Amino acid sequence: MKSHSAWGTSKSLVKFRIPTSDNLVPIRLDIEIDGQRFRDAFTWNPSDPDSEVVVFAKRTVKDLKLPPAFVTQIAQSIQTQLTEFRSYEGQDMYTGERVVPIKLDLRVNHTLIKDHFLWELNNFESDPEEFARNFCKDMGIEDPEVGPAIAIAIREQLYEIAVQSVTSAKESRISKKGRRAGEFYSASKTGGNAVDLVKLFGNKSSVIRKRKEWDVYEPIVDLLSNEEVDALEAKEERNIR
Amino acid sequence: MATGNKSPSTPIPESSAAKPISDASTPTITIDLTPPSDSTPGAITTTSAAAASASNSITAPNSIATTTTTTATATSTSNSTARPHSEQLSSDADIIHIPSYSRWFAWNSVHECEVRFVPEFFDGRSPSKNPRVYKYYRNAIIRRFRENPAKKITFTEVRKTIVGDVGSIRRIFDFLEAWGLINYTGSSKPQLKWEEKESKLAAAALQGGDAAGGSGTNVTISKSKLCSNCKGVCSFACFASDKHDMTLCARCYVRGSYRDSSEFKRVEISEEAKTDWTDKETLQLLEAIMHYGDDWKKVAEHVGGRSEKECVTHFVNLPFGEQFDGPPESAELDTALSSQNLSRPTKRMCPSPLTDLSHPIMAQAAFLSTLVGVDVAEVAARAALTALSALGDGKLKESFKISSGAAKQQESDIASNSDDPNSMEGDLAEARLQLEKEDEELEKAISGIAVQTKEIEDKIVQFEEFDLQMERKRQQLQQLLNLLFVDQFTLSLHKTPAQQKAGESVGEGVKAD
């Protein structure tokens, strides 16, 4: 394990996809028309036909009784995010044994969640939805909207990382510095996120975390009262504006 | 997008429905079907189904806190049986209604029509879409709806709370909604035509004789479809497209050049199915026919609200049998028609158009009339009429037997050339009375049986409680026994050393002395 480099051996080129068991795209909507704000986030299956987008937009507007001007906006927003995703689709990305830290810091209705854990990027069988379901079950979260929010947050971060690895793959090909240097290059560029397994496990060869790191990695779930929720919302709005 | 199959093979003929009822009542929640349509003559649960389900619920006590009450209304035309099952979770008895064509639903399994309608989860194309995931989504959606069954749940609420991709969730949601497992509050929901067809097929599959007249649908079907283009009422067929959320009448569809003809589904609308014939309307129809005979225009006017075609189709589909509690109508009708039959011999040679439709009465009457000759048949008809009017309109239950019995009697009488109207009348009246008596006795017996079974059920419940109490007492007794034993044991233990000591001290005392 000591001489095993985290990057070197199993570096292969794979077609771009979200590194989870199902290739779903996280979509985030934040639309404002006439002072009415609509924020939402969900996962989309990119293999659905495009007509689905309009159907979904109409359905959402109807269910939430939003003014019909939202329909086109929603549909457009979804479409742009989808096309962006698709633009990456043909390209290659590197996968290696990379373990990345994922941070959760979100507020859903009355629940505040903070968490920090490691996720293996190489595992194409991983399932953020499953993780989210288990999280809610273990932490006894009753609000059913939290699960999807967690899954989406994880997916978004994975998506970003995947995108980064695509760009790095492109760059390393452009920079014709030979193979080894290329590896280093990409390693240093994208390695900022990843955790060096060698360093972690190398010395003590124990899998248990050091005690002082325990509270960093512990999940925190807070239930907020109404006033706190309002205060937080006001702060968020101010930040955004 | 799940392509809604236009006319799928009927998933479940009613005859096999008895099985899924017991399957569907899994330990967790028993839901049940009640077609809450108000006064449809002959709703889906007709007498045979009711009897079957009654026997099921009484003999199969798999209930964990389900109380089944069956009210079998065997004879009357109007209402269907309701079997409310109480949900075990909530304290008050919630009744979940689902249409009977969805009774295949079970929490733990996937039925074949689900595989058909939502195939993406079952064809193994994508690894994350498998039956387990499908079941999870489906059960989550249904559970969420049932938390508040009075309120229709929207897709957006659902998808916010379920972890997964929204496209598949939407498809499952649509599927469940179309099949009435969600948001089925029985009110005017526009349904697809294939649903009506299926329920009709199911009704037809029951027994020919008892088939509900015309529209035995178990869902109060919607208003007419409006074309979104020309805003006219779609009459025969309309083209519905979910993708563009439009409904077009046939004309607009043909005229406009709509791309992707595959998006549009042809939806047949038959006038009959849109509205149910109430008893009152049927009565009016019969009266009108009696008065106006062949003049369907006048009949349609008399009935009010029905076109000629509807009247004709409905009349043609009427079963002349047990369904009708208004005996004078049908008997008179038969005779009236047969007399009409005769008065226009040139038009109606045998076989008359009515006999083609396999009404036993009509066939018999027409056959007899041709057999016997015009004049004799007229006389017989008149005699029957006078007999009826003489007896007045009591509670005569008209049945096939009566008419055929009367017809047969008439035939035999005529054949034997005894032209005695009085005896015929008497015979007719006697036969009718007997039948009536039998019917009444039957009803009493049935209700008696129902009452008895109810009593027995109650007694069983009481005995169970007693048993439970006895068991408890027994256990207490056992505990007391155990304690007693322990006491005895310790006592005996203490006794023996005490005795020894006593012995010693005595011995010592003796020695000392």
HADDOCK unambig.tbl for C-alpha pairs under 7 A between the chains (distance, minus, plus):
assign (segid A and resid 21 and name CA) (segid B and resid 128 and name CA) 6.47 0.50 0.50
assign (segid A and resid 22 and name CA) (segid B and resid 128 and name CA) 5.59 0.50 0.50
assign (segid A and resid 24 and name CA) (segid B and resid 165 and name CA) 6.93 0.50 0.50
assign (segid A and resid 43 and name CA) (segid B and resid 164 and name CA) 6.60 0.50 0.50
assign (segid A and resid 43 and name CA) (segid B and resid 165 and name CA) 4.82 0.50 0.50
assign (segid A and resid 43 and name CA) (segid B and resid 166 and name CA) 6.21 0.50 0.50
assign (segid A and resid 44 and name CA) (segid B and resid 165 and name CA) 5.08 0.50 0.50
assign (segid A and resid 44 and name CA) (segid B and resid 166 and name CA) 5.83 0.50 0.50
assign (segid A and resid 44 and name CA) (segid B and resid 167 and name CA) 6.57 0.50 0.50
assign (segid A and resid 45 and name CA) (segid B and resid 165 and name CA) 5.95 0.50 0.50
assign (segid A and resid 45 and name CA) (segid B and resid 167 and name CA) 6.52 0.50 0.50
assign (segid A and resid 51 and name CA) (segid B and resid 243 and name CA) 6.99 0.50 0.50
assign (segid A and resid 55 and name CA) (segid B and resid 243 and name CA) 6.46 0.50 0.50
assign (segid A and resid 60 and name CA) (segid B and resid 156 and name CA) 5.87 0.50 0.50
assign (segid A and resid 63 and name CA) (segid B and resid 154 and name CA) 5.80 0.50 0.50
assign (segid A and resid 63 and name CA) (segid B and resid 155 and name CA) 6.95 0.50 0.50
assign (segid A and resid 63 and name CA) (segid B and resid 156 and name CA) 6.19 0.50 0.50
assign (segid A and resid 129 and name CA) (segid B and resid 163 and name CA) 5.79 0.50 0.50
assign (segid A and resid 129 and name CA) (segid B and resid 164 and name CA) 6.62 0.50 0.50
assign (segid A and resid 144 and name CA) (segid B and resid 161 and name CA) 4.93 0.50 0.50
assign (segid A and resid 145 and name CA) (segid B and resid 160 and name CA) 5.76 0.50 0.50
assign (segid A and resid 145 and name CA) (segid B and resid 161 and name CA) 4.41 0.50 0.50
assign (segid A and resid 147 and name CA) (segid B and resid 163 and name CA) 6.15 0.50 0.50
assign (segid A and resid 148 and name CA) (segid B and resid 160 and name CA) 6.89 0.50 0.50
assign (segid A and resid 148 and name CA) (segid B and resid 161 and name CA) 6.45 0.50 0.50
assign (segid A and resid 148 and name CA) (segid B and resid 162 and name CA) 6.22 0.50 0.50
assign (segid A and resid 148 and name CA) (segid B and resid 163 and name CA) 4.53 0.50 0.50
